[in-house]
Amino acid sequence: MIAVIVAGGILLQQTPTKTVTGALALQDGETTSGLSVNDACSGNGGFDDIEDGAQGVLEDGDGSTLATAWLSAGTFDGLACVFHFAFDGVPKSDFYTLRIGHTTRGDLRYSHRAMVDQDWALNLSLGD
């Protein structure tokens, strides 16, 4: 929805924004060893930055921060330790770059078309 406001003869448009939701499935034997379904979990060893409250950053194609989010507590689903996140108020951009956890892990890049095609929902996996 676009809101149009007339103030002092100037027409202002509120840019529509989206919420980008997602899940990160950490598949790591060290992390999930000995867990039962629905047990709390978090990353270990090289994945120790993947935990409840870990920050995610969503940037535009120029590297400007569009939104930040934090991982939920991890829950073992029988295969992986799953964390959820939601970036609210994300404006339109030609490209989006996503980073979660350590900056040395690398970034994921999506075009606007890819985000639309995925209905603004990202299902990510990390590990084995």
C-alpha positions in Angstrom: 0.0 0.0 0.0 1.3 3.5 -0.8 0.3 6.3 1.4 0.1 9.8 -0.2 0.4 12.8 2.1 0.0 16.4 1.0 1.9 18.8 3.3 2.4 22.4 2.4 1.8 21.8 -1.2 4.4 19.0 -1.4 3.3 15.5 -2.3 5.1 12.8 -0.3 5.0 9.1 -0.9 5.7 6.5 1.7 7.8 3.8 0.1 6.3 0.4 0.6 8.4 -2.0 2.6 8.5 -5.8 3.1 9.3 -8.2 5.9 12.0 -10.7 5.0 11.5 -13.9 7.0 13.6 -17.0 7.1 15.1 -20.0 8.8 18.7 -21.1 9.1 19.2 -24.8 9.5 22.6 -25.6 11.0 23.5 -29.2 10.1 26.5 -30.0 12.2 27.1 -33.3 14.0 29.0 -31.6 16.9 26.0 -29.3 17.4 23.2 -31.9 17.1 24.9 -34.9 18.7 22.7 -36.5 21.4 19.8 -34.1 20.9 16.1 -35.1 20.8 13.5 -33.4 18.6 12.5 -30.0 20.1 15.6 -29.7 22.3 17.3 -26.3 22.5 20.5 -26.0 20.5 23.2 -23.6 19.3 26.3 -23.8 17.2 29.6 -25.3 18.5 33.2 -25.1 17.3 33.4 -23.2 14.0 29.7 -22.4 14.3 29.7 -20.9 17.8 28.5 -17.6 16.4 25.2 -19.2 15.3 23.1 -18.9 18.5 20.1 -17.2 20.0 20.5 -13.4 19.5 23.2 -13.6 16.7 22.8 -10.6 14.5 21.9 -10.7 10.8 22.3 -7.7 8.5 20.5 -7.1 5.3 22.2 -4.6 2.9 21.4 -3.1 -0.4 23.6 -3.5 -3.5 25.8 -0.6 -2.4 26.5 -2.0 1.0 24.1 0.3 3.0 22.3 -1.4 5.8 18.6 -1.8 5.1 17.6 -3.8 8.2 18.9 -5.9 11.1 17.5 -9.0 12.7 18.4 -11.5 15.4 18.3 -15.2 15.4 15.7 -16.9 17.6 16.7 -19.6 20.0 17.7 -22.8 18.0 15.5 -25.9 18.1 16.5 -29.3 16.9 14.0 -30.6 14.3 15.5 -34.1 14.1 17.9 -33.2 11.3 19.3 -29.7 12.1 19.4 -27.0 14.7 16.9 -24.4 13.2 16.9 -20.7 13.9 14.3 -18.2 12.7 14.7 -14.5 11.8 12.7 -11.6 10.4 13.9 -8.3 8.9 11.2 -5.7 9.2 10.7 -2.6 7.1 12.9 -3.6 4.2 12.7 -1.1 1.3 13.0 -2.0 -2.4 16.5 -2.5 -3.7 17.8 -4.1 -6.9 20.0 -6.4 -4.9 20.1 -7.6 -1.3 23.1 -8.9 0.6 22.5 -11.0 3.8 25.1 -11.7 6.5 24.5 -13.7 9.6 27.2 -14.3 12.2 30.9 -14.0 11.5 31.8 -11.7 8.6 34.4 -14.3 7.5 31.7 -16.8 6.6 30.6 -14.8 3.5 27.5 -13.1 2.3 24.5 -14.3 0.4 23.3 -12.1 -2.4 19.7 -12.0 -3.9 18.2 -10.0 -6.7 14.9 -8.2 -6.1 13.3 -10.7 -8.5 14.7 -13.7 -6.5 13.2 -12.2 -3.3 9.8 -11.8 -5.0 9.9 -15.3 -6.4 10.7 -16.7 -2.9 7.8 -14.6 -1.4 10.3 -12.7 0.8 11.2 -15.9 2.7 14.7 -17.4 2.9 15.4 -21.0 3.8 19.1 -21.3 4.5 21.4 -24.2 5.5 24.9 -24.2 7.0 27.2 -27.1 7.8 27.4 -30.7 6.7 
